[in-house]
Amino acid sequence: MSKMIFINLPVTDLKKSMDFYKSLGFENNPHFTDETSACMVWSEAINVMLLTHDKWRTFTNRPIPPATSSEVMLALTCDSRKTVDALNEAAATNGGTADINPTQDLGFMYNRNLADPDGHVWEAFWMDPKSIPPQE
């Protein structure tokens, strides 16, 4: 079996969150989706499990952090700077928040941060490895 990651996120409104992730280009995997959770697929290796708060609490007793906290920043590679911009635009128009941190443009790397409707932080970034400055 190939290595995969399933990122589990507590969400307040499952349908709203599914719609948000679809707007960013994620696809739903119905085999792991029901009224309490949804599997949203970014790639063959990356899946995001959206879990209602009740479902989340079956996995842990730890508190769900408020939407204003940053428990983790999840980074997704993009094919171009234009794709980075498009993800932020999709976030802003589909219930999330674009540019929650300053845009970084280092020439060889470009990123913008967004938050989903529950405040989970995502970094969309593009990088050209051939243009990374050499180490001294």
N, C-alpha and C positions, 0 to 999 in steps of 0.2 A: 504494500500500500504506500502511495506517495505521501509525503509530509504535507499536512494542511493545518490551517489555523482557523478556529471558530472563535470569534470575538463575541462575547456575551454582553449585551447592554440592556439595562432596565429602561422601559419606556412607559409613559403614562397613557398614550393613545396608540394602540398597535396599528390600526389602519392608517392613521396620520403618519406614523413613522414609516410604514411600508411605502406609502405614496412618496414620502420625502426621499427615501433611498432609491426608489425607482427613478425619480427625477434626476438623480446623480448618475444613473446608468447601471445600478445594481439590478439583478434579476432575481425573482422569487423562486425558491426551490420548494414546490408544494409537498414533497415527501417529508419535509421537516417543518411544516407549517400547520397550525391549527388555531383555535380561538385564543390561545394563550401565548403563542410564540410564532415567529416567522423567521425562516432562513433566507437571508438576502445574499446573493452571490456576486462577488466582485471579479473573481478569477477562479481557475481550477483549484487554487490553493487557499484562497481567502474567502471566508464566509462570515457574515455578521448575523448573530442570533439576536433578534429583538424579542425581549421577554416582558410580559406585563409584570407589574410590581408583585402581584400575587404569585406568579410563576417564579420570578426571581427569588422570592423568599423561600421557595422549596430547595434552593441551592445553598443559601447562606443566611445567617442571622445578622450579618453586618449591615449597618444602615446604608441606605441608598443616598449618595451624596446629592446636595442641592445642585440645580442646573447652573449655578454660578461658580461651581468649583471646577478644578481641572485635575481629575484623578489620573488621567493619562492622555497623551496626544497620539493619535493613530495616524501614520503617514502612508499615503497612497501615491505610487509613482504614476505619472501621466506621460503621454506620448509627446506633448508639446506645451509650450507656455499658453497657447490658445486653449488647450484642454483644462489647464489650471484655472484660467479665467472663467471658462464655461461652468466648471463645477461650483465656483463661488457664486456665479450668477444664478445657477439652478438652486443653490441653497437659499439665497436671498428671496427668490420668488416662490419657494415651496415650503415655507414654514421654518426654515433655519435662519442662521445669521452668518453673513459673509464678513470676512476681514476682521475677525475678533482679535487678531494680533497684527502688527505692521507687516506689510508685504516685504519679502526679502528678495532682492535681485542681485545676485553675485556674479552675473554674467554666465558662468557655467552652470548655475543652479538658480531656480526661480520657484518661490513658494508663496502660497496664501493659505491662511487658516480659516476654517469655517466651523460652525457648530450646528448639530442637528436640533430638532425641536426640544429635545431633553437636555441640551447643553453639552453633549458629548463632542469633544474637540477632534477635528480631522485636519491634517495638513496635506493639501494637494501640492505635489511638487514635480517639477521637471528638472532633469539634470543631463548634461552632456559630459560623460566621463572623459572624453578626449580633450576637453577644454579645461579640465581641472588644473590649476596652477601647480607646477612641480614643487615638491617639498625641498626646502633648503638644507 
